[in-house]
Amino acid sequence: MRKKHILIIVILFLILLALIYTYIKVSIAPENENQPANITQEQNTRQPEQKILLLVDFGEGAIKEMPVNLREGMTALDVLKIGLENLGISLKTKDSSGIVYVETIGEAEGGQNGKYWLYSINGKQAPTSADQMEIKAGDRVEWKFEKP
């Protein structure tokens, strides 16, 4: 009987030690154990890259789509330039009285069959020229070759 009591006390003592060890390990452990130790707190709090979706509609079902990383102060024209460069598609613009117009994307040149390059932000016609329209994270910038 005495051996049983000693065995129970030893088992309880070992359980208590395991609980104390676990408590100390959890309370001392870094907030994110999966994070490499050489990453600073500033790097840890950085926002993930924010994206903008660029769609270029050449008409007749020919649509190109490209996500573009957002940069501070980026305009709809900047998104178009970066996206087309990544897609390997050429772009021609024209500056007239301080306003930049998109003349040609790829082979589609403005004025052909009365069609021009028009753009919208999140499905709504933009209120200003593309070089003036600032973009924010999550925006959808769509360029369509169509009749105005």
Secondary structure by P-SEA (a helix, b strand, c coil): caaaaaaaaaaaaaaaaaaaaaaaaaaaccccccccccccccccccccbbbbbbbbbccccbbbbbbbbbcccccaaaaaaaaaaaacbbbbbbbcccccccccccccccccccbbbbbbccccccccccccccccccbbbbbbbccc
